[in-house]
Amino acid sequence: MTTTRLDLAGLKCPLPALKTRKALKSLAAGDRLEVLCTDPLSVIDIPNLIRETGDKVEITERSESRIVFLIEKTNGPIGKTDTASSTHN
């Protein structure tokens, strides 16, 4: 398990979520991504992204000047699996 740090200070919506999504693609299941943001909207955008990916997220620090997320990769590479592909007779 490794922890990667991603400093997104100064970036505005939607860049923090987009860069977080890109960084998650290269992580293996069990790896962690620590994301530092200064955009207040990231408290909405990052958890919404993680809801889509199925990974785990917690806010480890939140102040007026910055928000730090700790994301744990649980599903391997991001990609939508087609669970509705079974044929019905």
Phi and psi restraints in degrees (value plus and minus 20) as a CYANA .aco file:
   2 THR   PHI    -140.5  -100.5
   2 THR   PSI     136.4   176.4
   3 THR   PHI    -137.4   -97.4
   3 THR   PSI     104.4   144.4
   4 THR   PHI    -125.7   -85.7
   4 THR   PSI     116.9   156.9
   5 ARG   PHI    -123.8   -83.8
   5 ARG   PSI     116.4   156.4
   6 LEU   PHI    -147.9  -107.9
   6 LEU   PSI      91.6   131.6
   7 ASP   PHI    -115.4   -75.4
   7 ASP   PSI      87.6   127.6
   8 LEU   PHI    -131.6   -91.6
   8 LEU   PSI       3.7    43.7
   9 ALA   PHI     -78.3   -38.3
   9 ALA   PSI     115.0   155.0
  10 GLY   PHI      69.9   109.9
  10 GLY   PSI     -34.3     5.7
  11 LEU   PHI    -104.7   -64.7
  11 LEU   PSI     121.8   161.8
  12 LYS   PHI    -126.9   -86.9
  12 LYS   PSI     138.0   178.0
  13 CYS   PHI     -69.8   -29.8
  13 CYS   PSI     112.3   152.3
  14 PRO   PHI    -120.0   -80.0
  14 PRO   PSI     -11.2    28.8
  15 LEU   PHI     -78.1   -38.1
  15 LEU   PSI     -62.4   -22.4
  16 PRO   PHI     -77.7   -37.7
  16 PRO   PSI     -62.9   -22.9
  17 ALA   PHI     -87.9   -47.9
  17 ALA   PSI     -61.3   -21.3
  18 LEU   PHI     -84.7   -44.7
  18 LEU   PSI     -63.0   -23.0
  19 LYS   PHI     -90.9   -50.9
  19 LYS   PSI     -52.7   -12.7
  20 THR   PHI     -85.9   -45.9
  20 THR   PSI     -64.3   -24.3
  21 ARG   PHI     -78.3   -38.3
  21 ARG   PSI     -64.9   -24.9
  22 LYS   PHI     -83.1   -43.1
  22 LYS   PSI     -62.6   -22.6
  23 ALA   PHI     -85.6   -45.6
  23 ALA   PSI     -56.3   -16.3
  24 LEU   PHI     -85.0   -45.0
  24 LEU   PSI     -49.1    -9.1
  25 LYS   PHI     -80.2   -40.2
  25 LYS   PSI     -51.2   -11.2
  26 SER   PHI    -110.9   -70.9
  26 SER   PSI     -21.1    18.9
  27 LEU   PHI    -110.6   -70.6
  27 LEU   PSI     130.2   170.2
  28 ALA   PHI    -113.8   -73.8
  28 ALA   PSI     138.8   178.8
  29 ALA   PHI     -75.9   -35.9
  29 ALA   PSI     113.9   153.9
  30 GLY   PHI      77.4   117.4
  30 GLY   PSI     -40.7    -0.7
  31 ASP   PHI     -92.2   -52.2
  31 ASP   PSI     138.2   178.2
  32 ARG   PHI    -141.6  -101.6
  32 ARG   PSI     130.3   170.3
  33 LEU   PHI    -146.2  -106.2
  33 LEU   PSI      99.8   139.8
  34 GLU   PHI    -119.6   -79.6
  34 GLU   PSI     100.4   140.4
  35 VAL   PHI    -136.4   -96.4
  35 VAL   PSI     102.7   142.7
  36 LEU   PHI    -122.6   -82.6
  36 LEU   PSI     102.3   142.3
  37 CYS   PHI    -146.5  -106.5
  37 CYS   PSI     133.8   173.8
  38 THR   PHI    -136.5   -96.5
  38 THR   PSI     -31.4     8.6
  39 ASP   PHI     -96.5   -56.5
  39 ASP   PSI      99.7   139.7
  40 PRO   PHI     -78.8   -38.8
  40 PRO   PSI     -46.2    -6.2
  41 LEU   PHI     -90.8   -50.8
  41 LEU   PSI     -34.1     5.9
  42 SER   PHI     -84.4   -44.4
  42 SER   PSI     -43.6    -3.6
  43 VAL   PHI     -87.2   -47.2
  43 VAL   PSI     -36.8     3.2
  44 ILE   PHI    -118.2   -78.2
  44 ILE   PSI     -68.2   -28.2
  45 ASP   PHI     -86.8   -46.8
  45 ASP   PSI     -65.4   -25.4
  46 ILE   PHI     -86.3   -46.3
  46 ILE   PSI     -69.5   -29.5
  47 PRO   PHI     -79.5   -39.5
  47 PRO   PSI     -56.2   -16.2
  48 ASN   PHI     -83.4   -43.4
  48 ASN   PSI     -61.7   -21.7
  49 LEU   PHI     -80.0   -40.0
  49 LEU   PSI     -66.5   -26.5
  50 ILE   PHI     -87.8   -47.8
  50 ILE   PSI     -50.7   -10.7
  51 ARG   PHI     -81.6   -41.6
  51 ARG   PSI     -58.9   -18.9
  52 GLU   PHI     -88.3   -48.3
  52 GLU   PSI     -60.5   -20.5
  53 THR   PHI    -100.9   -60.9
  53 THR   PSI     -41.1    -1.1
  54 GLY   PHI      63.9   103.9
  54 GLY   PSI     -11.3    28.7
  55 ASP   PHI    -104.1   -64.1
  55 ASP   PSI    -195.8  -155.8
  56 LYS   PHI    -131.1   -91.1
  56 LYS   PSI     121.3   161.3
  57 VAL   PHI    -158.8  -118.8
  57 VAL   PSI     124.1   164.1
  58 GLU   PHI    -161.0  -121.0
  58 GLU   PSI     129.3   169.3
  59 ILE   PHI    -110.5   -70.5
  59 ILE   PSI      96.4   136.4
  60 THR   PHI    -115.0   -75.0
  60 THR   PSI     -37.9     2.1
  61 GLU   PHI    -171.9  -131.9
  61 GLU   PSI     118.1   158.1
  62 ARG   PHI    -167.2  -127.2
  62 ARG   PSI      98.5   138.5
  63 SER   PHI    -157.7  -117.7
  63 SER   PSI    -197.9  -157.9
  64 GLU   PHI     -85.1   -45.1
  64 GLU   PSI     -47.5    -7.5
  65 SER   PHI    -119.1   -79.1
  65 SER   PSI     -40.1    -0.1
  66 ARG   PHI    -179.7  -139.7
  66 ARG   PSI     137.7   177.7
  67 ILE   PHI    -150.0  -110.0
  67 ILE   PSI     112.6   152.6
  68 VAL   PHI    -139.0   -99.0
  68 VAL   PSI     105.5   145.5
  69 PHE   PHI    -127.8   -87.8
  69 PHE   PSI     124.4   164.4
  70 LEU   PHI    -138.1   -98.1
  70 LEU   PSI      96.4   136.4
  71 ILE   PHI    -132.0   -92.0
  71 ILE   PSI     110.6   150.6
  72 GLU   PHI    -127.3   -87.3
  72 GLU   PSI     103.4   143.4
  73 LYS   PHI     -94.0   -54.0
  73 LYS   PSI     103.2   143.2
  74 THR   PHI    -135.5   -95.5
  74 THR   PSI     -41.8    -1.8
  75 ASN   PHI    -131.2   -91.2
  75 ASN   PSI      -6.2    33.8
  76 GLY   PHI      51.4    91.4
  76 GLY   PSI    -174.6  -134.6
  77 PRO   PHI     -82.5   -42.5
  77 PRO   PSI     124.5   164.5
  78 ILE   PHI     -88.0   -48.0
  78 ILE   PSI     114.9   154.9
  79 GLY   PHI     154.9   194.9
  79 GLY   PSI     122.7   162.7
  80 LYS   PHI    -103.6   -63.6
  80 LYS   PSI     107.6   147.6
  81 THR   PHI    -114.9   -74.9
  81 THR   PSI     122.1   162.1
  82 ASP   PHI    -110.8   -70.8
  82 ASP   PSI      72.4   112.4
  83 THR   PHI    -101.8   -61.8
  83 THR   PSI     -31.1     8.9
  84 ALA   PHI    -120.4   -80.4
  84 ALA   PSI       5.6    45.6
  85 SER   PHI    -108.9   -68.9
  85 SER   PSI     -23.8    16.2
  86 SER   PHI     -89.4   -49.4
  86 SER   PSI     125.1   165.1
  87 THR   PHI    -108.1   -68.1
  87 THR   PSI     123.2   163.2
  88 HIS   PHI    -131.0   -91.0
  88 HIS   PSI     111.9   151.9
